[in-house]
Amino acid sequence: MSAMDVAELGTLTAAEIIDARGAACPGPLLEAKKGMGKVAIGDVIEVWSSDPATKNDISAWAGKVGHGFLGVIEDEGYDRVFLRRGK
């Protein structure tokens, strides 16, 4: 599954939004793992993080465990990271 562009990401409706702004690594990744357990296979979660390392950490984790990394929207002061539950 390839990453989407910002316009496509903006049209997604997340089944779960995780606000991890203010948390340092690995907080946002741990929150993403917890959030993934709350949604159905195929659903999208959105993680908000002010830690610049989060998008790389979550992308690597998603690839390792079989979830789809859809991309990132850079908002004011934080990133919105989108993932699709793969299994």
N, CA, C and O of each residue as an XYZ file, in Angstrom:
348
protein
N       0.854     -1.169      0.000
C       0.000      0.000      0.000
C       0.901      1.233      0.000
O       1.762      1.382      0.867
N       0.701      2.090     -0.952
C       1.567      3.271     -1.043
C       0.966      4.434     -0.261
O      -0.233      4.470      0.014
N       1.818      5.366      0.082
C       1.367      6.547      0.817
C       0.459      7.392     -0.071
O       0.593      7.396     -1.295
N      -0.446      8.091      0.553
C      -1.387      8.958     -0.158
C      -0.858     10.385     -0.138
O      -0.008     10.730      0.683
N      -1.371     11.217     -1.053
C      -0.967     12.620     -0.989
C      -1.848     13.348      0.034
O      -2.844     12.805      0.512
N      -1.465     14.571      0.354
C      -2.137     15.317      1.415
C      -3.625     15.497      1.131
O      -4.443     15.408      2.047
N      -3.984     15.746     -0.119
C      -5.397     15.925     -0.462
C      -6.189     14.656     -0.178
O      -7.297     14.719      0.355
N      -5.622     13.502     -0.533
C      -6.304     12.229     -0.269
C      -6.409     11.970      1.239
O      -7.448     11.531      1.732
N      -5.326     12.248      1.957
C      -5.336     12.043      3.414
C      -6.411     12.906      4.069
O      -7.078     12.475      5.009
N      -6.571     14.122      3.565
C      -7.553     15.032      4.133
C      -8.984     14.554      3.996
O      -9.860     15.037      4.713
N      -9.246     13.614      3.094
C     -10.597     13.097      2.894
C     -10.881     11.872      3.760
O     -12.023     11.416      3.825
N      -9.864     11.336      4.421
C     -10.050     10.139      5.239
C     -10.817     10.457      6.515
O     -10.678     11.537      7.090
N     -11.623      9.503      6.942
C     -12.285      9.606      8.236
C     -11.668      8.541      9.126
O     -11.787      7.345      8.858
N     -11.013      8.982     10.180
C     -10.355      8.042     11.081
C     -11.377      7.429     12.036
O     -12.245      8.124     12.565
N     -11.259      6.121     12.248
C     -12.112      5.433     13.215
C     -11.678      5.798     14.635
O     -12.477      5.751     15.570
N     -10.416      6.159     14.782
C      -9.853      6.500     16.096
C      -8.841      7.618     15.893
O      -7.961      7.508     15.039
N      -8.954      8.701     16.674
C      -7.956      9.773     16.645
C      -7.233      9.745     17.978
O      -7.854      9.793     19.039
N      -5.923      9.667     17.909
C      -5.095      9.592     19.103
C      -4.312     10.888     19.222
O      -3.477     11.199     18.374
N      -4.586     11.640     20.277
C      -3.902     12.910     20.487
C      -2.716     12.666     21.416
O      -2.868     12.615     22.637
N      -1.525     12.516     20.815
C      -0.306     12.270     21.592
C       0.602     13.499     21.556
O       1.807     13.388     21.781
N       0.024     14.671     21.272
C       0.830     15.892     21.248
C       1.404     16.138     22.642
O       0.715     15.960     23.647
N       2.658     16.546     22.691
C       3.304     16.811     23.966
C       4.026     15.598     24.529
O       4.858     15.737     25.425
N       3.723     14.415     24.020
C       4.400     13.197     24.482
C       5.671     12.999     23.668
O       5.670     13.156     22.447
N       6.748     12.657     24.351
C       8.005     12.375     23.653
C       8.045     10.899     23.294
O       7.325     10.083     23.869
N       8.893     10.576     22.342
C       9.078      9.199     21.922
C       9.445      8.353     23.139
O      10.227      8.831     23.960
N       8.952      7.165     23.312
C       8.078      6.407     22.409
C       6.594      6.563     22.691
O       5.797      5.752     22.220
N       6.197      7.585     23.447
C       4.790      7.756     23.807
C       3.808      7.676     22.655
O       2.864      6.888     22.717
N       3.999      8.472     21.595
C       3.034      8.416     20.480
C       2.940      7.030     19.832
O       1.859      6.607     19.424
N       4.068      6.329     19.738
C       4.047      4.986     19.155
C       3.271      4.031     20.055
O       2.488      3.223     19.556
N       3.467      4.106     21.352
C       2.722      3.249     22.284
C       1.236      3.545     22.206
O       0.415      2.629     22.254
N       0.884      4.821     22.087
C      -0.529      5.203     21.953
C      -1.113      4.661     20.641
O      -2.262      4.222     20.607
N      -0.320      4.692     19.567
C      -0.772      4.154     18.277
C      -1.038      2.654     18.391
O      -2.029      2.152     17.861
N      -0.145      1.940     19.088
C      -0.335      0.490     19.276
C      -1.638      0.220     20.017
O      -2.399     -0.673     19.645
N      -1.891      1.000     21.074
C      -3.131      0.829     21.845
C      -4.348      1.136     20.979
O      -5.332      0.397     20.985
N      -4.266      2.237     20.235
C      -5.388      2.653     19.397
C      -5.704      1.649     18.309
O      -6.867      1.446     17.961
N      -4.667      1.018     17.768
C      -4.860      0.037     16.687
C      -5.705     -1.135     17.178
O      -6.465     -1.726     16.411
N      -5.567     -1.465     18.461
C      -6.347     -2.565     19.022
C      -7.822     -2.259     19.177
O      -8.621     -3.166     19.411
N      -8.195     -0.992     19.050
C      -9.592     -0.587     19.237
C     -10.382     -0.539     17.937
O     -11.605     -0.396     17.963
N      -9.698     -0.658     16.796
C     -10.397     -0.500     15.511
C     -10.397     -1.813     14.731
O      -9.584     -2.704     14.979
N     -11.320     -1.908     13.791
C     -11.450     -3.114     12.970
C     -10.390     -3.134     11.862
O      -9.860     -2.093     11.474
N     -10.097     -4.334     11.366
C      -9.175     -4.476     10.236
C      -9.713     -3.646      9.072
O     -10.896     -3.714      8.739
N      -8.828     -2.864      8.460
C      -9.224     -1.991      7.352
C      -9.550     -0.576      7.783
O      -9.609      0.329      6.950
N      -9.767     -0.370      9.090
C     -10.071      0.976      9.587
C      -8.799      1.824      9.650
O      -7.682      1.307      9.657
N      -9.004      3.133      9.694
C      -7.904      4.098      9.737
C      -7.812      4.696     11.132
O      -8.825      5.027     11.748
N      -6.569      4.830     11.626
C      -6.355      5.623     12.827
C      -5.487      6.813     12.445
O      -4.694      6.764     11.505
N      -5.667      7.881     13.210
C      -4.905      9.114     12.993
C      -4.214      9.446     14.311
O      -4.862      9.532     15.354
N      -2.905      9.632     14.260
C      -2.130      9.949     15.460
C      -1.618     11.378     15.337
O      -0.960     11.730     14.358
N      -1.925     12.193     16.335
C      -1.418     13.563     16.363
C      -0.191     13.569     17.243
O      -0.250     13.120     18.388
N       0.923     14.070     16.732
C       2.155     14.084     17.518
C       2.973     15.332     17.233
O       3.115     15.760     16.087
N       3.509     15.908     18.310
C       4.394     17.058     18.164
C       5.862     16.634     18.156
O       6.750     17.476     18.020
N       6.123     15.327     18.301
C       7.495     14.807     18.266
C       7.865     14.518     16.806
O       7.233     13.674     16.171
N       8.885     15.209     16.261
C       9.219     15.032     14.844
C       9.671     13.618     14.476
O       9.634     13.255     13.301
N      10.093     12.821     15.443
C      10.540     11.449     15.148
C       9.372     10.482     14.967
O       9.546      9.383     14.442
N       8.190     10.893     15.400
C       7.042      9.973     15.403
C       6.731      9.402     14.034
O       6.510      8.198     13.904
N       6.710     10.257     12.996
C       6.293      9.740     11.677
C       7.218      8.628     11.200
O       6.748      7.661     10.600
N       8.510      8.738     11.449
C       9.442      7.678     11.048
C       9.274      6.431     11.907
O       9.292      5.309     11.401
N       9.109      6.639     13.216
C       8.933      5.510     14.130
C       7.673      4.721     13.787
O       7.695      3.492     13.716
N       6.574      5.448     13.576
C       5.304      4.775     13.299
C       5.337      4.105     11.932
O       4.800      3.009     11.769
N       5.952      4.740     10.962
C       6.072      4.135      9.634
C       6.847      2.823      9.709
O       6.436      1.824      9.118
N       7.963      2.824     10.430
C       8.782      1.611     10.565
C       8.012      0.515     11.297
O       8.035     -0.647     10.891
N       7.334      0.892     12.376
C       6.554     -0.084     13.151
C       5.439     -0.684     12.296
O       5.245     -1.899     12.290
N       4.706      0.170     11.572
C       3.587     -0.307     10.745
C       4.075     -1.314      9.709
O       3.443     -2.349      9.496
N       5.204     -1.009      9.065
C       5.752     -1.928      8.068
C       6.159     -3.261      8.665
O       6.011     -4.310      8.038
N       6.672     -3.208      9.882
C       7.142     -4.427     10.545
C       5.992     -5.340     10.947
O       6.108     -6.562     10.853
N       4.883     -4.759     11.394
C       3.794     -5.569     11.938
C       2.619     -5.763     10.974
O       1.656     -6.454     11.306
N       2.691     -5.160      9.791
C       1.672     -5.447      8.785
C       0.526     -4.453      8.682
O      -0.517     -4.783      8.117
N       0.689     -3.250      9.209
C      -0.318     -2.208      9.032
C       0.116     -1.306      7.879
O       1.288     -1.295      7.503
N      -0.820     -0.557      7.322
C      -0.506      0.332      6.208
C      -0.206      1.739      6.696
O      -1.031      2.356      7.370
N       0.973      2.247      6.356
C       1.313      3.644      6.652
C       0.797      4.463      5.486
O       1.284      4.320      4.365
N      -0.188      5.323      5.735
C      -0.838      6.057      4.654
C      -0.188      7.401      4.371
O      -0.263      7.902      3.249
N       0.454      7.994      5.383
C       1.116      9.267      5.157
C       0.932     10.217      6.320
O       0.391      9.860      7.366
N       1.398     11.447      6.108
C       1.435     12.459      7.162
C       0.939     13.795      6.607
O       1.284     14.182      5.490
N       0.135     14.483      7.389
C      -0.218     15.871      7.103
C       0.472     16.704      8.181
O       0.295     16.458      9.375
N       1.251     17.682      7.755
C       1.899     18.575      8.715
C       0.939     19.698      9.049
O       0.556     20.486      8.184
N       0.554     19.763     10.316
C      -0.349     20.815     10.786
C       0.484     21.821     11.567
O       1.708     21.695     11.620
N      -0.146     22.804     12.167
C       0.612     23.823     12.894
C       1.135     23.269     14.209
O       0.378     23.113     15.168
N       2.435     22.971     14.255
C       3.060     22.514     15.482
C       2.975     21.022     15.745
O       3.493     20.539     16.752
N       2.330     20.286     14.852
C       2.263     18.830     15.040
C       2.008     18.135     13.712
O       1.610     18.759     12.728
N       2.249     16.822     13.707
C       1.992     15.997     12.529
C       0.743     15.161     12.761
O       0.472     14.718     13.877
N      -0.011     14.954     11.689
C      -1.157     14.033     11.710
C      -0.729     12.821     10.895
O      -0.586     12.904      9.675
N      -0.524     11.695     11.573
C      -0.012     10.468     10.955
C      -1.189      9.503     10.762
O      -1.939      9.225     11.698
N      -1.333      8.999      9.532
C      -2.458      8.125      9.201
C      -1.992      6.693      8.959
O      -1.016      6.457      8.247
N      -2.702      5.742      9.563
C      -2.411      4.316      9.418
C      -3.677      3.554      9.161
O      -4.746      3.940      9.636
N      -3.574      2.452      8.401
C      -4.721      1.559      8.191
C      -4.391      0.222      8.840
O      -3.327     -0.348      8.598
N      -5.316     -0.281      9.673
C      -5.078     -1.551     10.338
C      -5.035     -2.670      9.303
O      -5.951     -2.825      8.496
N      -3.956     -3.443      9.342
C      -3.775     -4.483      8.346
C      -4.129     -5.873      8.805
O      -4.396     -6.737      7.969
N      -4.144     -6.127     10.106
C      -4.440     -7.487     10.583
C      -5.010     -7.466     11.982
O      -5.316     -8.520     12.540
